[in-house]
Amino acid sequence: MSRAQRRYGDVFTVRFASVGRIVFVSDPALIKTIFTASPDQLHAGEANWPLIPVTGDRSVLLLDGQEHLGRRRILLPPFHGERLARYREMFAEVARAQIDTWPRREPFPILPKMQAITLDLIMKVVFGEDEDPARLKRLATAMTDLANAGQNPLGMIPYISRYDFGRFSPMGMFMAVRRRVDAVLFEEIDRRRERGGLDEREDILSMLLQTDMTNQELRDELMTVLVAGHETTTTALAWAFERLLRHPGNYERLRTDDRWAEAVVNETLRLGPPIPIVGRVVKQDFQLDGYTIPEGETLGPCIWLTHRNPDVYPDPYAFKPERFLDKGPETYSWLPFGGGTRRCVGASFAQLEMTVVMKTIASMVEMQPADAAPEHVGRRGIVFAPEHGSRVVVSDHS
């Protein structure tokens, strides 16, 4: 991406054997044009077809137009306002319980530990804090298997191929794991419907069951919230510690400075956005920077390149949380959650979760990087993550 930008500028086309042709765009003014365009002219849901093997085709991520906006309005309330504020103590409580189980004074990758925290949290939000722990553990195990299926290069297959060549093919093995998750989800949907009392509960499943969604639509939204609600936050937290621990004093400052913790979240998501690009399928010829982008093409606002624009972020490859101490992120040059009407409904949830988890960890343990060299970018499915899971060494406060 960086080489192409240096050679061709902020608008260039890449042809992929797997997903076709994408017009990359990294200028914030042009991205604003894309994100503020009519949803009838540019379809984000249609561009998200690689997610179908995971989310299904009735997920809010796959819908467009009024159907998308209606589903989005249903999903917003649990992730905002008073309900979001009530999650703060739960975030800290779950983090403390997990930290107590971590090994001391020996190297380990922190990414799986972050996955355990974020998955536990989203499970409680989706199914309720009072749900049977055995049921949650069964689903959490299946969800972890699904997420981990994308850790090796073959794990990308489900996102770039629509074809299943049998149970021993990459897609076949992936779908076998997904079916285990689906079985638990459908079982929980049926059980919760039969139990009733939905209007007395505040978990996401109970809220969704009071709509007119079919069981398949419920499954697709639950899968979307579960995957999007923990996998991207998992990798973002791993990146935060990978970067923090290589800058003396940055980690320790988390304990006493709330503004610093929030700035660390913003800078982590700038330098290491979990998703590097979003898509828009052109439904009507679209004018962009003197070009006519014809119907059927895919525009790709590029988060990765936009976050490295030196005109917006001086010394763009450096980790500098102080960038965000005096001013917050700008709408069209800070894009870890996408933008426009397609901005992630869980953005505020994820930022609060990251802040509370980081501060809780810093308050409980000392931490050092396990390896001298910074970790390179690796893949977990379509998500960019630290190549070795951000290896650390933890010890108790002296």
C-alpha positions, 0 to 999 in steps of 0.5 A: 500500500505504501509503495503504491501510494508513493508511486501513484498518489492518494488515488490508485487501483489495485487488482486482486485475484481474489476480490477483484479491483479496488480503487484505494483512496487515502486523502481525508477530503476525498474520504469525506466525499465517499463517507457523506455520499448517498447510501443509494450511490455507494453500497458498503454492505455489498462490498462486505461480501467476504464477511458472509462465511462468518457473519451470514448475509443478514448481518447489519454489515451486509445490509444497505440503504434503509434496511441497514439504517433500521437495523443500525438503530436497533443495535445502537442503544446497548453501546451508548449512554447510561448503559455503556457507563454501567459496563465500566466496573464489569470491564475492570472486574473481568480484567482483574479476574483474568490477570490473576491467572497470568504467569509471572516472570516468564514470557508469554504472548499477551494477545490470547490473554486479551482475547480471553478478557474481551470475549468474556466481556462481550459474552456478558453484554450479549447474553447477560451477566447472570447467564449460566457460566457453563453455557457461556463457556461452551460458546466461548470455546467455539468462538475462540476456535472460530477466531483462531481459525484465521491465525495461519495463511490458510485462515484467509481462505474463507474471506477470499473464496466463496467455495467449499471444496469439502470438509478437509479444504480450508473453507470446509474446516472453517465452516465446520467450526462455524456450525458448532458456533451456530448450533449453540447460538440457535439453541440459546435463541430458542431457549431464551424465547421459551423462557420469556421475561425478555422485557425485564432483561438488558442483555443484547439477545433479549433486546433483539428477541423483542424485534421482528427478526427471524432466527437466522437474522438474530443469529447473524447479528449475534455473530456480528456483535460477538466477532466484531465485539472482541476480535478487533479489540483483542488485537488493538489491546495487543498492539497497545502493549507492544507499543507502550512497553517500548517507550519508557514511562508510557505504561506506568503513566496509565495508572494515574492519568485518564487522559493519557490512557484515552490518548494511548487508545487513539494513537494505538488505533491510528498506528495499528488499525485492526482493519486496513481498508473499508469498501464501497461498491459504486451503484451509480457513476461517482465523481472523485477528484476529477475521475469518474468511477463507473458503476460496479467498481469498488472504492476502498477508503484506506485506513492504513494509509490515511493514518500515515498522512504526514500532513495530518500526523507529523512523524507518522510512523512514530508512536506518540499518544501525546498527539491526542492530548490537546485535541481529539481525533478528526472525523475523516483522518482517524478511521479505525471504526470506519465512518459516515452512516457505516461507522461501527456502532460499538466504537464508544464501547471499544474505546472505553473497554480498551481504556479500562482494561489497560488501566486495570492491568497497569494498576495490578502488574509490572510489564516488560517486552519479552523480546528486544525487537518490535513485532511486525504486522501479522494476520488473524483472518482479515485483522492486522495483529502483532506477528507473535502476539505481543510477547511480554513478561509480567511481575507483581508490583514490588 
